[in-house]
Amino acid sequence: MLVKTGTNKTLKGHKLLLITPWAEPAGFREKLAAAFPDLEFVAHVQDWTSTPLPAMEITPETWKDVTILLTFSTLPKPEEAPKLQLVQLMSAGANHVVDVPIYKDTDVAFCTANGVHGPQISEWIISTYLAFEHRLPKYLELQNEARWERGKMLTIEDAVSKTIGILGYGSIGRQTARVASAMGMTVHAYTLHPRPDPASRRDHGWTPPGLGDPDGSIPSKWFSGGSTADLHAFLASGLDLLVIATPLTNQTQHLLGKAEFDVLAAAGGGGKGRTFISNIARGPVINTDDLLEALEGERVRGAALDVTDPEPLPDGHALWRAKNVIITPHVSGASTRYFERVLGILEENLRRVAEGEGLVNRVDKERGY
């Protein structure tokens, strides 16, 4: 159990193990040694294309005194790492480890990499939305056919004065709000728990310096609550773009289905839906069959999906042929800056351990995020 027991500025008695698909950047080990001279450091590079590295590939001698672990999903059994205090995940969520014994049966602290995805995923959200509005998929088809055909160019709509609703106002949502606001969009935020005052709207997670919405001041409207009525009030607020950025939990499984698409359609007026849906969370947050029906019936305007249910999306699945859909294979979080940002979170948590402070991005094990 990671207990705040005062300062340990040199991290004496701590051993850090990195299990990553990337080699440590030049100078990183020396940087840690300068900041924490008594920290023992071990790194193991695994092949990204392989299945998760079995814990048994790390020797028992290494595991036995590891206190801090950086990993995607390689985790020891509790008895293999009796001194382990902190697991720094390289993923934004913890849903893939909640059934692992060292997570559910011990007091080991888990922290996520929440914050590393904000820049690149917000770019994916906005770029796919703009590609849809500016009909870039159609123009790319015409280019491949070497055809100069302008089509209904006078019906193209820009983003100014449009309303974006962000379902799950975490680090990704906040950076998306920052970008959307800069384009002239109005932002509506939705969180499970109420944020009634400025203090409650502050972001206490990690974010790259100068980005996001750290004080929560960008949204013009803030919705919250765990009931269906609360969710529907948000969906009925006149959304041109709905961004799904909520964690996948038992409560968010199929959070959006027929009833929710009906609310979006009714809010659009004119007999057709006005809302374009962007899902960068997890596929099962949406009921796929209901989304297909809403797309075909034009109760929603279109969708950009980086995640699907099922995933990977099988050959021949109806989503591939659905009307007004952009699909990418779960790549919105990709960036050459990913590892750099993960190591930034790790360094911040090492500093907090050294200073006896609370950890950033610590997982609430009861909630699972």
Order of alpha helices (4+ residues) and beta strands (2+ residues): beta-alpha-beta-alpha-beta-beta-alpha-beta-alpha-alpha-beta-alpha-beta-beta-alpha-beta-alpha-beta-alpha-beta-beta-alpha
